[in-house]
Amino acid sequence: MKITEDEVRYVADLANLRLTEEEVRKFQADLDEILVHVDRLKEIDTSNVEPMAQVLYEAEETATLRPDRERPGLGSQAALANAPFSGSGYFKVPEVIKR
Amino acid sequence: MDIVSLTIDQVRDGLRRREFSSVELATAALRFAREENPKTNAYLTFAEDRALEAARRVDEKLARGEDPGPLAGVPVAVKDVIVTKGLRTTCGSKLLAKYIPPYDATAVERLEAAGGIILGKTNCDEFAMGSSTENSAFGPVRNPHAPDRVPGGSSGGSAAAVAQGTAVVALGSDTGGSIRQPASFCGVVGVTPTYGRVSRYGLTAFASSLDHIGPFGRSVRDAALLLQVIAGRDPLDSTSAEAPVPDYLAHLDGDVKGLKLGLPREYLKDLTSETGGLIARAVDTLKKLGCEVRDISLPATDYAIDCYYVIATAEASSNLARYDGVRYTFRSSSSATLSDMYRNTRGEGFGAECKRRIMLGTYVLSSGYYDAYYLKAQKVRSLIARDFTNAFSEVDAIVAPVSPFPAFKIGEKIDDPLAMYLSDIYTITGDLAGVPCMSVPCGKTTEGLPVGMQILARHFDETRMFRLADAFERAGGAHG
């Protein structure tokens, strides 16, 4: 077994996901099956192979840089327009730290 | 005018000859799309006001004798992971059911500047995660060729709309096959351009190193023209490429004589027999056109699924962290603390597949597993990319199936995530290597289900890919 129910709860905690106990059981089985499959990666020899984080192709060294000029941003009204709770130009959230 | 089979050229000619105005066409297309939509659930939102306003602008330009643009009056559908200013963009998620973006994606801006008429936003798997469009919070899409079957995914709504005739062309997005696989299942052309060819600005991020925006059309020509309009450097996406965009249509001359094509043996072993037969027939057609077909090997292919589901979920787990109940419309109703609010919002808001991928991605990035999974997968990705570099040193393009099987039944794979992931087996390699690839229809099974042939080419060589696909189409590709 690659992953236990306790590990599923731990990972859910890291990911800020509230899972029901039923979901914990389901994801344990699903993730276990997927991780067993993914374990095949160990079979392939990657010594002396660089990791690839990005698609690479021939381009100028500075090709992706744009001039560093200021331009207008969204503005707080537009930025807050989709917030479930806002006021006085701020996002409103529940208590962050207990007093 | 037959809306169902309309092409971009027909729209342009019709407008020029004053057979119809852009407003008349947009009105008729919207009415037809609304009437037909219950059959497939392809559209989630119609953009009546925006469409008619854009059509009026086209008519005004025509009246003044100005060039209304290469897409003038063309009805377009846009996948609902691509943001549209002032027009609801749900990403197929309950979390964003009421989200109204404050800006337009660059691809949207460009297609509208070219005169394109956005009819509405199309259904998709939640945050583009899925291969069947069953993971939408707004119900599955039905395949226009077989209503009990999936249209493929994740861009199932865009593919279905183009197949159904409720849009002439459409935008989709592809991270592991989400344009090509639904194009194949719905019998339309779907293109995943070179990574960086089209700006990702305004494409809701799933896996940033793999995400692409690309076109759907009922012909290679229409898909190529839509790509032409949206492609090119955008200062708002630092990964968009400087490379000049060639005139794709000028190269659709049918001449593919002497083109060297590779047929990768790793892509032929898990096929259902009918799909295999149709691909073999397509290869014969290409040979008759004068192409030289040779057997090639892309040995790292066998590990591509595993590599992809590590990298894509790792990136997704980071990208989806922003949906925390603070900025994006949905918040769980009762949470005493900030931390509870995050957890409850995400627990209630995300569907099962998104949660599964966030969990997998978080796991492979977590302490103690990073090297074994994430770093290892990035190294395997190098090997997959190297396979393509090696292959393209001896062939001009690669032909392969898109999917091992045609459209499956709704509900058939939804409870078996691994089986669903394996349906992407032939499409994820193109995304991992970042090469341009596409699906072009190559026939139907005895049950009448469309099958697509995949063409892959060198980075930024969409020109040759389109020329080959167009020549195949002219040779009667889908009809043998």
Interface residues (C-beta under 8 A of the other chain):
Chain A: I3 E7 V8 V11 A12 L14 A15 N16 L17 R18 L19 T20 E23 K26 F27 D30 L31 E33 I34 L35 H37 V38 D39 R40 L41 K42 E43 I44 T46 V49 E50 P51 M52 A53 Q54 V55 L56 Y57 A59 E60 A63 T64 L65 R66 L74 A78 A79 A81 N82 A83 P84 F85 F91 V93 P94 E95 V96 K98
Chain B: K98 Y99 I100 P102 Y103 T194 Y195 G196 S209 P235 S238 T239 A241 E242 A243 A300 D302 Y303 I305 D306 C307 Y309 V310 S317 A321 D324 G325 V326 R327 Y328 T329 F330 R331 S335 A336 T337 L338 S339 D340 M341 Y342 R343 N344 R346 G347 E348 F350 A352 K355 R356 I358 M359 L360 T362 Y363 S366 A372 Y373 L375 K376 A377 Q378 K379 V380 R381 S382 L383 A385 P417 L418 Y421 A433 G434 H459 F460
